[in-house]
């Protein structure tokens, strides 16, 4: 999704903005631009395509003198990804420039109104109405004009505005899109994401919805919608720069796959203390947990699949019904949710628009909300009644890996915690589950180490047009995520099926050499999945099976086998998904795909 940055200080702004935009590349974009204010005039440079094109156009920013500016990476929604539609957008009088992340839902009527008043539009974007409204409302006070403009907008926005009358001031506004101020010494910044700030400052102010700020080299001042000054806490950014860089790996995705033992450890180990689960961040009494009659998990994409994988564990241990709902569906479903529902919201970014909307809908019906998010201070973390962070560190590749595994880990902790609080677990089982969870980092490491042959397997399977992923129960849930990984980065059509469903339709698609990835780690259902392998093999499929080390039976049935270390089925998703991630990575590499930034996708989906 779009990314925005801004700088005001004593250094040349353009190179700092370009650097910030590069850090936001992972969010996904198709054009980029900067606007620099210098000697009383605003100069805009913007191009479609990669930031490298903008760097070339501006000679790495050298051609753009000036110590204040704003920048943008655009992920096209309204209007094609052209130079003209790229941000920043200029007012007709050239006095204002705007960058915007979000969507203005009422832009059509605003556009008609502004055209009626004589404003002309250069682009097809929803954003352009903002800069013309600011020009229309401006009476010498930029802050007032931005506040008045914001009051006319429906939808979501994080805005950065510069004005030729205010040669050192940037005005910003936030509503339902992330916006963070970076506080420096003699220079200040804003960005849609901390990764664009950490190289310059670790002091951040997270704006809330409805807030505005003025940023000058000497300080930042935050205002409420009435224009009254408010005091905000300065938070310390703990992510280090190296964590947000590739560190010698060819792709962020590979680096993030390999970081999983550490991420899983950081997420689980501090929460198991002195032989019990300690979730310091949440306050659930036994009475509260007894009052819950169902758990609803909501999320999008891989986060949704993380919920699907953990549903089995929660239901098995807690004996509370769990339904896992796509946020984009739940928000419009008139859901049967009340104060007896515990809503668990999963999101790596904490900014996914559909997830936020579903969460608000369920909150308004009385559900208590637990957010499981990776980005500290994100919108979902702030909206939730309780938040548990996944300590995965920054995830840059669009395809999530450590984000998914750490979400599943937190759900495992929550499952065992609730079950124990409700006296559903005997001591022996409780301690057994704790030690199973504590072995997960080591098991994930073994899953990484045990499979040096996956790149070779990728060479065998990469040229196929489609792949089927099959499994039962927990294996099916993991197959869903395995197939998503494959399709999003390798562009191979990949679908997952509950293995028992094959003969109800899908098996008609199986023909000679059709790759079928069969997940066979659910010990109780292994024999059943083996029968499904036999069925597809009889129709010519080539089967690549995933099984526990030591499973001899599978060797005689499958064409290829990936082994993983044995682990209790209740907690297997975190380990079992690892070879699926590696397989997708190497298949995509064989196919020459842009692995970290797959086409048409964005890291943080901040629009509906
Ligand atoms: O930031 P979120 O976890 O809320 O993102 C949800 C999905 O957009 C995300 O998991 C997406 O499916 C990933 N690209 C999958 O790798």
Boltz pocket constraint, residues with backbone or C-beta under 6 A from the ligand:
constraints:
  - pocket:
      binder: B
      contacts: [[A, 300], [A, 301], [A, 302], [A, 303], [A, 304], [A, 346], [A, 347], [A, 348], [A, 349], [A, 350], [A, 351], [A, 352], [A, 355], [A, 398], [A, 399], [A, 400], [A, 401], [A, 484], [A, 488], [A, 601], [A, 602], [A, 603], [A, 604], [A, 605]]
      max_distance: 6.0
